[in-house]
Amino acid sequence: MSFRPPKGTDDILPPDSRRWRRVLRAFDDLAERFGYDLIVYPVFDSTEIFARGVGEGTDVVQKEMYTFKDRGGRSITLRPEATASVVRAYLASGSQIPMKLAYAGPMFRYERPQAGRRRQFWQVGVEYLGEDSPQADVEVIELGYRFYQTIGLEGLEVQVNSLGDPTSRAAHRGALTEFLEGIRSHLSEDSRTRIETNPLRVLDSKEDHSKLQGAPLPAEFLSDESVEHYAAVKQGLQQASIPFVENPRLVRGLDYYTRTVFEYVATRLDVAQNAVGGGGRYDQLAEVLGGRHVPAVGFSLGIDRIVLALGEEAGLRPALDAFIIVADEQRRQAAVGLVRELRARHLRADMEPGPRSVKAQFKSADRRQALYAIVVGDEWDDGEVTIRDLDKGEEVRVARERISTYLRIGGEAE
């Protein structure tokens, strides 16, 4: 029996999992500060939700979904993305008021595994439902940008474009299809297939990029309202001090997008897939699913790629603030009490559960990647402990009532 995970999936263990935890916590904190409540929804949904919402002509629906029949004969699909299910949940709630929602969890697509592209991948995201103001677009883009700032991702580029409203999109699609038919014989097999199913995606083809000079672009077909909306978004980004570049070929991969689309690109990530997140406005998706009109905008961010872009050492802090060393077994209960006290004060503390030599406990402290070791020994009776900085090797005696303060400030006030 092999203990390896299925192809295209990964076991995330320490220390890598600590990077994941830091990134996920940063996103959850920021989303909450921006007013986005948590949504938890099923890991699988009706296949029809994704076929209609994502688009029958997309690669996701045609080639990549994990679809199966359940025991009741219903067609079920593991979620390949989040937005369609979130919109379904909003419609099911019956809410008639705008709702700001944030999510996190695994998604599933049957793709060729490579760096930054896995068959099970983790996404976080937000959806601003029931609001058509361009300011909602600006807020969503800013939230993503501030998140990347928070976690210290360098070399980030924000790319924006507008696909226009449905009328604009239809006019552009007609002109683009005509152009592509004229050069069909020069295009790759994938692009020739997409002429009928999803011509907009041909603009995003790296293989055919050089053959698309002169292809009609979405910006050339924008209605007056779409131009006004896009201008307001760009102005809002400038006012928020969000640097961005306009990418007239940016189209995104799913059918439901209208008007604003955007991507976050990690320019220093040297892999084929360097987009670490993106999104846009999808004002017609709720109607495509059979519901009422619900204007909306959102994004999804790929945690796998973000962690990859951050690098091996970026933001990796010690796993524990303190590891408690029991120098005298008669003081074990005092040491246990100290661990509980530090944890109650929101510090990360641990100790060995049973008797071991002091030398072995220090080895455990190093292995557990603690910042400090706190020795509970004879000095306990004098109201003190010995604290060793495990990086510098320096030791100092600290009053018991000042332990948590010392750990937080690194002894600077001593």
N, C-alpha and C positions, 0 to 999 in steps of 0.2 A: 504493500500500500504506500502511495506517495503522500507526503504531508505538504506538498507544494499547493498553493492556491490555484484555482482555475486560471487558464490562460487569459491574460488581459486584466487580471485583478491582483491586488497586493494586500499583504498583511502589513499594517503600519504599527511598528513597535518602537519603544524608546531606543535612541533619543529622538528619532524622526517624529514620533507621535507628539512630542513636546512642542515641536514647531506647529503641528496641526492644531494643537490645543490653543496655543497663543493666537494663531490666526483666527480661529473660530470664535474665541472669546472677544477679540478686538472687533470683529464684525457684529456680534450680538450686542455689544455695548454701544457701538456707534449707531446701529439701526434703532435701538431703543431711544437713544438721545434725539434722533430725528423723528421720533413719534411713530415708528413702525411696530405694530403688535405682531406677536408670533402666530404663525399658522402651522399646524401639524396636520398632514393629510396622508392618505394611503400611499404605500410604495408601489401599488399597482392600481390600474384604473381600466375602465372600459376601453377596448381598442378603438372604438368609434371616436372617443374624445381626442385621441392623438391623430387619427386618420383625418378627421375633419379640421381640427384645430391647427395642427402643425402643417398639414397639406399633403394630399395624396401624391403630388409630384416631387416631393422632397426625398433626398437620399435617406433621411431618418426613417420615413414611413416605408419606403420601397425596399430598403436594404438592411436597416440597422436595428429594428425593434425586436425585443424579446417578447414574442406573442405566443400564447398557448390557450387551450381550452380548459376551463376548470371543470370540476366534477358535475356541474350543472349544465355543461355545454355552452357556457358563455365565453366569448372571446375576450381574454384579459391580456393586458400588456404591462410589463414593468416600465415604470415611467422613464422615458428618454429625455424629458425636460420637465420643467415645473409649471410654466405659465398656464398651459391649457387646463391642468388640474386645479390650479388656484382660482382661475376664472370660473370653472365648474362649481367649486366650493362656494364662491361668492354668490353665484346665481342660486345655488341650493339653499343658501341662508335666507334668501328673500330680502336681503338688505336693499334699501333704496338710497342709502347715504354713502358718500365716499368712504373708502376704507384703505388704510395703509398697512400692508402685511409684509412680514419678513419670514424667510424659511431657510432651512439647512438640511441637507441629506444626500444620500447616494442616488445617482441616476444610472441608466443602463443603456448602452448602445453596442451592437455587435460590429465593432470596427477592427481594422488591422492594428494590433497593439504597437505602440511606439512611445518614445518619451513624450510626455504631455498629452497622450491620448490613450485612455484605458477603456476597457469594456464596462467596468464599474468605476465611476468617477464621482467625486463629491462636489456639490455646488451649494453656494449660498446665494440669496437673491432677495429682491424686494419687488413688490407690485403696488403701484398707486392706482387704485380702482375708482372709477366714477368721477374723474377730474380731467377736463380737456385743456386746461390752461397751460401755456408754454412754461410757466413757472414750475409746474409739476415735473416737466422734462428736466429743467435745470436742477431742481432739488435732487432728483434721482441720480443724475450724472455727477453732481457734487458729492453725494453720499459715497458713491463708489470711489471717487478720486480721493476723498478724505480718508477712506479706509486704507487705500494703498499708501498714503502718506503716513498713517498711524503705524503700519507694520514695517515701514522703512524700505519699500520696494523702489529701487532707483531705476532711472531710465524708462519711466512710464510715459507713454504717449496716448493722449485722448484724441481719437478720430471721430468726426461727426459728418453726417450727411442727412439729406431729406429725400425720402422716396415719394413724397406727395400724398394727397388724399386718393381715394379709390379711382376717381376720374383721371387724375394725373397719372396714376400707376397704369391704368388701362391704356392710355394714349402712348405712354412710353413703351409698354410691353408690345404693342402693335408695331411701333417703329423699330424696336430692337429685334423682334422676330424677323421682320423683313430684311434687316441688315445681316442677321446671322444666316439666313437662308442663302444670301448672296455669297457667303464665304464658307458654306457648309463643308465643302470638300477639303478645306484646309484645317478644319477644327479637329480636336481629339474626339475619340469615341464618346467620352462622357459629355462633352459639350454638345455634340450632335444630338444625343439623347435628350439633353436639357432644353433644346430649342422648343420641343413640344410640351415638356412637362414643367419646366421652371427656367425660362430664358434669362431671368434676372441673375441667376447664379453663374451664368457664363461670364459675366463681367468680373466675377471674383476668381476666375480660373487662372492659376499661376502658369499652367502649361500653355495656355493660349493667349497669354497677356500681350505678347508682341503682335498678335494677329488682329487685335481689337482696336487698333488706332482708328479713330473716326467713328467708333460705335456711339449711337445716341445714348446720352446719360440722363438719369432721372431729373437732374436740375434743369434740363432744357424743356421739361414738360410740366413744371409746377404751376398749379393754379395760383391766382392772386392770394387766396387765403393761405395756401401752403407756403408761399414766399413770405408772407407776413408772419406766420407761425415760426418758421425757421429763423427769420431775422430776430424775432423776440428771444428765441432760445440762445442764439449766439450772443446777443446783447446781455442776457442774463448770466451766461458763463463768464463773460468779460467782467461784469460787475462783481461776480463771486471770486474773481482772480483765479479762474480755472483755465490753464493754458490748453489750447486745443488746436488741431489742424483739420482742415476740411479735406475729406477724401471722397471725391465725386463718384468713385467706383465702389464705395462701401455699400453693400446691399444686405448683409446678414443671410443666414441660411434657411430661415423658416418663412412660410408664406404669410403669416399673420401681421407682419410689420407694415405700418403706414407712417407717413410723415417722418419724424425724427428717428434716426438710427445712430448708434455709436458703438465704439469698441475701445477697450483698454488694451494697449499693446506693450508688452515688455520688450523693449528694443534690445536689451542686453541678453535676452534668452536665446541661445543659439540652437534652436530646434525648429522643425518644420512648422509646428503650431506654436506661435508666440503670442497669440491673443489670449490674455488671461481673464477676459470677461467682456461682456457687452450686452446690449439690449436695445430698446427703442419703444416707440408708441405702437399700440395695437388696438385701435378704436373699434374695429369690426369683429374682433375675435368672439366676443360674447354672442353676437348675432349668428356667426358661423356655427356656433355650438347649439343654436336653437333658442337662445335667450333674447332678452331685450338689449337695446343699445347701451353699452357701457364703455365710455372712453377710458383708456388706461395706458400706463407707461411703466416700464420696469427694467430690471437687468438680472442677469445671472453671472456669477463669478466662479471660475474653476479653481477649487482649492488645490488640487493636484498640481496644476501648472504654477499657481502662486508660490507654493512651497518650493517647487523646482526653481523658479525664478529668484527666490530669496537666497538660494545657495546653502551650502552645508553649515556654515557657522552663523549666518545672519540671525540675530535676535535670539540666539540660544542661550538662555540664562540657566544658572544652576537649578537642578531639579528640586532641591530642598533648601530652605533657609537655614535649617539646623538639624543636626543628627545628635541625639543625646547619648552620651557615653556613661555607662554605669561603672564607676570605679570601685564601688563597694556594694555587694549584693544586699546588704542591710538597708541600703538607700534606694532600692529598686522602685518601691512604691512612690517615693518622692520624685524619682525620674519620670515615672508614668504620669504623675500629676502635672509635672512640668510640661510634658508633651501635650496633655489635654489643654493646659492653660494657653500655650502658644497657638495651638490650633484655633482655640476660641477667639484669639486676637488676630485671626486671619493670616497667620504665618504658617509656612509649610514645614512641619516637623515630624520626625519619626525616630524609632529606636529599634534595637533588636528585641524580639519577643521573649527570649530566654537567655540564660547565663552564657556569656562568652568572655574570653580574655579581653583586656583593654586594647591590646594590639589588634586583635581580630575585629573589634568594634570600630577602631579607626579605619581599618581596611574597608569595612562596610560603608563607613561615612564617605570614603573616597569613591567607592564603587557606585554608591547612590548619588554621587555628584552633588553633595551638600556644600553650601557656602561656608558654614561654620560647624565645628564640633563643640558641644557643650558638655563638659565633664562634671558629673555629679559625684563628688568625693568628700573628703574630710572637710573641705572649706564650706560645705553646705551648712554645717553647724554654726558657722560664723556669718551665715546669711549671704554667702557668695558662691559663685561657680567660676570655673576656668573656661574661657572661650578661646578656641584656636581658629584662626583664619586658615582654612585648609589650602588656600591658594598661596598665601604669603608665608605660612608656617609660623606666624606670630601669635603669641598667647597673651591674654590679659585677664585679670580677675575682675569680675563685675558683680555688683550687688544684685541679689535675686529680683528685687522689684524693678531693676533697670534692664533686665534681659531683653524684653521685647523692644524697648527703645533702642538698645544697642544694635540689635539685629536689623532694625529698620534703617538706621543711619550709618551703619558700618563703623561704629565707634568714633565717629568724627567729633562728637560732643564730649568724649571722655578726656 
